[in-house]
Amino acid sequence: MERCTNFTYELDGNLYINLTSRCTNDCTFCVRNDKAEYFGHKLWLAREPSPAEVLERIPADIGRYKEYVFCGFGEPTMRLDALVEIGKALKARGATVRLNTNGQAELICGRDVSAELAQAVDKINVSLNDSDAADYVKLCRPRWGEKAFYALQEFAKHCAARGINTWFSVVDVIGEEKIAACRRIAETCGVALKVRPYIK
């Protein structure tokens, strides 16, 4: 697999920040399973960037992008310290910052990290992906098994309680019955549910 140093990449008017290729899930549907790039962007990293290296790639005109999004081929919260440092610097300049995550940060770090994230991000998209623990494990193959499904819900609750705009996302191919069940989970956690169209 070709490795790169694309620490940032542009998509849909946003600037995406690619901190790591490591992930605690091995999702059956993940684009990185059979592709080296995403919409023309090569994202497998040769090495992980320092916060300074990422910030060097941020434009002087912070308003050039709608949002600055932590999202790449890996799980951004595996590099929580770097994420927080970069996010705080971006927010200090007036940027809107979003985190796309599998929601396992509290398992990764062994603690509630919502207070730190509240200083660094405005929005958090947590990939819920399925409506029950067993099916989530089959689909996402998390390092921590079914524990991950419940941990991501606690993570979302904690982040929402800190005032971060937090939501769960699922893909429409799971069907209406599962989507309805996911909506109930979201309501229990005090967050919204966004249903995304499947992208081939």
Secondary structure, DSSP 8 states (H G I E B T S, - for coil): ---B---EEEETTEEEE---S--S---TT-GGGT-SEETTEE--BSS---HHHHHHTS-SSGGGSS-EEE-SSS-GGGGHHHHHHHHHHHHHTT--EEEEE-S-HHHHHTS--HHHHHHH-SEEEEE--SSSHHHHHHHH--TTTTHHHHHHHHHHHHHHHTT-EEEEEEEGGG-HHHHHHHHHHHHHHT-EEEEE----
